[in-house]
């Protein structure tokens, strides 16, 4: 995903409240980095650790410092500062921009923006925008649904019934996120967000019927724009399923974009109620998230009972009366 500086000006709702002070210069360039930072000591002349390609924010402290310098010293500092290959500059709190700063930015073709937002709020709003644009991405063949607030990603061979399962879940009140093609991006270190392709979003292909427009049939509450992936449900044919767990103790995992997710293998045979099983998978995940592990608790009770029975047998064997 390529994000240009012009895109920041044209975002819906104007979340950054930007005005450009240097005209069209550099607005078509892609944003080179997802890091947002203050130039800090670089304005004072220490550039040993300075990273010029970041998005640099000048808050009240930086602007006050620049305006406190004599004109000659100010231009010397700015000349040194702009000798680096800067990407852009943002001035927050709607502060007046020193003429020397505006002249230097214009001369070097560096976009200079001003925002009415306070510095902390500007950081809070711009970071998700650039992180989303530079997030690692991949595409998975499958279907993604929101079941009781849990993002279930259904995978399996073509024609095994992924779409039909999700359609049944939607009919039962759950929500479709994406069908057939799931676009996945990683946010931070361990959060995966899935969404559908913009052209096929909220449509499903049901064999024998064709394309189905889910919100038109079931209403706008039947779909979500995106959802966090939390559990992978792998559908397999009964004859070929070898690793299906029967106790819940042998947890399986899979990795997407270096993020480890729990995986549940569901073998299919005629008549199996896959929809109810999917709901149980989601509820079991919520139970584990709240600290309740049914399989582990049952295993502990079983071991305790076996130990009790072993102690009784040992007592009876030693009773010689």
C-alpha positions in Angstrom: 0.0 0.0 0.0 1.5 3.3 -1.1 0.6 6.4 0.9 1.4 9.8 -0.6 1.6 13.1 1.2 -1.4 14.3 -0.7 -3.4 11.4 0.7 -3.0 12.9 4.2 -4.7 16.0 3.0 -7.6 14.1 1.3 -8.5 11.6 4.0 -12.1 11.4 4.8 -13.2 13.5 7.7 -9.9 15.5 7.7 -8.6 13.7 10.9 -5.2 15.5 10.9 -6.7 19.0 10.2 -3.8 19.8 7.9 -3.1 22.8 5.7 -0.1 22.8 3.3 2.2 25.8 3.4 4.5 25.0 0.6 2.1 24.5 -2.3 2.2 21.3 -4.4 5.9 20.7 -3.9 6.5 17.1 -3.0 2.9 16.1 -2.4 2.9 13.3 -4.9 5.9 11.6 -3.3 5.2 8.4 -1.3 5.7 8.7 2.4 9.1 6.9 2.9 8.8 5.8 6.5 6.2 4.9 9.1 8.1 6.5 12.0 6.8 9.8 13.4 9.2 11.8 15.6 10.5 15.1 16.7 13.8 16.3 15.2 14.9 17.2 18.7 18.6 18.0 19.1 19.0 18.0 15.3 17.7 21.6 15.4 20.4 22.5 17.9 23.2 21.1 15.8 23.6 17.5 17.1 22.9 15.2 14.2 24.8 12.1 15.2 21.6 10.0 15.7 19.3 11.9 13.3 17.0 10.0 11.0 16.0 12.4 8.2 13.5 10.3 6.4 11.0 10.1 9.3 7.9 12.3 9.5 9.2 15.2 11.7 6.8 17.0 14.0 7.6 20.5 15.3 5.6 21.2 18.4 5.5 24.2 20.6 8.9 23.5 22.1 10.7 23.3 18.7 9.0 26.4 17.3 9.6 28.4 20.5 13.3 27.4 20.3 13.6 28.4 16.6 11.9 31.8 17.2 14.3 32.5 20.1 17.4 32.4 17.9 18.9 35.4 16.3 18.1 35.6 12.5 21.6 34.8 11.5 21.9 31.8 13.8 18.4 30.6 12.9 19.3 30.5 9.2 22.5 28.7 9.9 20.8 26.1 11.9 18.1 25.6 9.3 20.7 25.4 6.5 22.3 22.5 8.4 19.0 20.9 9.2 17.8 21.0 5.5 21.1 19.7 4.3 19.7 16.3 5.1 17.2 14.5 2.8 14.1 15.4 4.7 10.8 13.9 3.8 8.4 16.5 5.3 7.6 18.7 8.4 4.5 19.1 10.4 3.9 22.1 12.7 1.2 21.5 15.4 -1.1 23.6 17.4 -1.7 26.0 14.5 1.5 27.9 15.4 2.9 30.7 13.3 5.7 29.4 11.2 9.0 31.4 11.1 9.6 32.9 7.7 13.1 31.4 7.6 11.6 27.9 8.1 9.0 28.4 5.4 11.7 29.7 3.0 14.0 26.8 3.6 11.3 24.2 3.2 10.2 25.8 -0.1 13.7 26.1 -1.4 14.5 22.4 -0.7 11.1 21.1 -1.9 10.2 19.7 1.5 6.4 19.7 2.1 5.6 21.8 5.2 2.2 21.2 6.8 0.4 22.9 9.7 -2.2 21.3 11.9 -4.6 22.8 14.4 -4.3 19.7 16.6 -2.2 19.7 19.8 1.1 17.8 19.5 0.1 14.7 21.5 -3.3 14.4 19.7 -1.5 14.8 16.3 0.8 11.9 17.2 -2.1 9.8 18.3 -4.0 10.3 15.0 -1.2 10.1 12.5 0.6 7.0 13.8 -2.3 4.5 13.0 -2.5 6.0 9.5 1.1 5.4 8.6 1.4 2.1 10.5 -1.6 0.8 8.5 0.0 1.8 5.2 3.3 0.1 6.0 2.0 -2.9 7.8 3.1 -6.4 6.6 0.4 -8.0 4.4 -0.5 -11.3 2.9 -3.5 -12.9 1.2 -5.2 -16.1 2.4 -7.8 -18.2 0.5 -10.5 -18.7 3.1 -13.5 -17.1 4.8 -13.5 -14.8 7.8 -16.4 -14.3 10.2 -17.1 -12.6 13.5 -18.6 -15.2 15.8 -19.5 -13.9 19.2 -16.8 -11.3 18.8 -14.2 -13.8 17.9 -12.6 -13.7 14.4 -12.7 -17.2 12.9 -10.7 -17.8 9.7 -12.0 -20.8 7.9 -9.5 -22.5 5.6 -9.5 -25.7 3.6 -9.5 -27.1 0.1 -11.7 -25.5 -2.5 -15.3 -26.7 -2.4 -15.1 -28.1 1.2 -17.8 -25.8 2.5 -16.1 -22.7 3.9 -18.5 -20.2 2.3 -21.6 -22.3 3.2 -20.6 -22.5 6.8 -20.1 -18.7 7.0 -23.4 -18.2 5.3 -25.2 -20.3 7.9 -23.4 -18.4 10.6 -24.6 -15.1 9.1 -28.2 -16.5 9.0 -27.8 -17.3 12.7 -26.9 -13.6 13.5 -23.1 -13.6 13.2 -21.2 -11.3 10.8 -19.3 -11.8 7.6 -16.0 -10.1 7.1 -14.6 -11.6 3.9 -15.2 -14.6 1.7 -12.8 -16.4 -0.7 -10.0 -13.9 -0.5 -9.0 -12.5 2.9 -6.5 -9.6 3.0 -4.5 -9.8 6.2 -2.2 -7.2 7.7 -0.2 -7.2 10.9 -0.6 -4.4 13.4 2.1 -4.1 16.0 3.8 -7.4 17.0 0.9 -9.8 17.4 -2.3 -8.4 16.0 -3.6 -9.6 12.6 -6.5 -7.7 10.9 -8.5 -9.3 8.1 -10.7 -7.7 5.6 -12.2 -8.4 2.2 -11.1 -7.2 -1.2 -12.7 -3.8 -2.1 -14.3 -5.2 -5.3 -15.8 -8.3 -3.7 -16.3 -7.1 -0.2 -19.4 -8.5 1.5 -20.2 -10.8 -1.4 -20.1 -14.5 -1.2 -19.9 -17.2 -3.9 -22.2 -20.1 -3.2 -21.9 -23.0 -5.6 -25.2 -23.6 -7.4 -26.5 -20.1 -6.6 -23.7 -17.7 -7.6 -22.8 -14.4 -6.0 -24.8 -13.4 -3.0 -24.9 -9.8 -1.7 -25.0 -10.4 2.1 -25.9 -6.9 3.4 -28.8 -6.7 0.8 -30.2 -10.0 2.0 -29.5 -9.9 5.7 -29.0 -6.2 6.5 -26.0 -4.0 7.3 -25.6 -5.6 10.7 -24.6 -8.9 9.0 -21.2 -7.6 7.9 -18.1 -6.0 9.3 -15.4 -4.0 7.4 -12.5 -5.7 9.2 -11.9 -8.0 12.2 -9.0 -9.3 14.2 -8.0 -12.9 13.4 -8.0 -15.0 16.6 -8.6 -18.7 15.6 -8.0 -20.6 12.4 -10.5 -23.3 11.7 -9.2 -25.8 9.2 -11.8 -27.9 7.5 -10.7 -31.3 6.3 -12.3 -34.4 4.8 -13.1 -37.1 7.3 -11.0 -39.7 5.4 -7.9 -37.5 5.3 -8.1 -35.8 8.7 -5.3 -37.2 10.9 -4.6 -34.6 13.5 -8.1 -33.9 14.8 -8.0 -33.4 18.6 -10.5 -35.4 20.7 -9.7 -34.0 24.2 -8.6 -30.4 23.7 -5.3 -31.0 25.4 -3.2 -31.2 22.3 -3.3 -27.6 21.1 -2.3 -26.9 17.5 -1.0 -23.6 16.2 -0.3 -22.0 12.8 1.7 -18.9 11.9 0.6 -16.0 9.7 2.9 -13.1 9.2 5.1 -14.3 12.1 2.1 -14.3 14.4 1.1 -17.5 16.1 -2.6 -18.4 16.1 -4.5 -21.3 17.6 -5.7 -23.8 15.0 -8.7 -26.2 15.3 -9.0 -29.0 12.8 -12.5 -30.1 12.1 -13.0 -33.3 10.1 -16.2 -33.2 8.0 -18.6 -36.0 7.3 -22.2 -35.9 6.0 -24.7 -34.5 8.5 -22.2 -32.8 10.8 -23.5 -29.5 12.1 -20.5 -27.3 11.3 -22.2 -24.1 12.3 -22.8 -25.1 15.9 -19.2 -26.5 16.1 -17.9 -23.1 14.9 -19.9 -21.3 17.6 -18.5 -23.7 20.2 -15.0 -23.0 18.9 -15.6 -19.3 19.4 -17.1 -19.8 22.9 -14.2 -22.1 23.9 -11.7 -19.5 22.8 -13.6 -16.9 25.0 -13.5 -19.3 27.9 -9.7 -19.8 27.6 -9.2 -16.0 27.2 -11.1 -15.6 30.5 -8.8 -18.2 32.2 -11.1 -21.2 32.0 -9.6 -24.3 30.4 -12.2 -27.0 30.3 -9.8 -29.8 29.0 -7.1 -29.0 31.5 -9.6 -28.9 34.4 -11.1 -32.2 33.3 -7.7 -33.8 33.0 -6.8 -32.6 36.5 -9.9 -34.1 38.0 -9.2 -37.4 36.2 -5.7 -37.5 37.5 -6.8 -36.7 41.0 -9.5 -39.5 40.9 -6.9 -42.0 39.6 -4.5 -41.1 42.4 -7.4 -41.5 44.9 -8.2 -44.9 43.5 -4.6 -45.9 43.6 -4.3 -45.0 47.2 -7.5 -47.0 48.0 -6.1 -50.1 46.3 -2.8 -49.8 48.1 -4.7 -49.6 51.4 -6.8 -52.6 50.7 -3.7 -54.6 49.6 -2.0 -53.9 52.9 -5.1 -54.7 55.1 -4.4 -58.2 56.4 -7.2 -58.5 58.9 
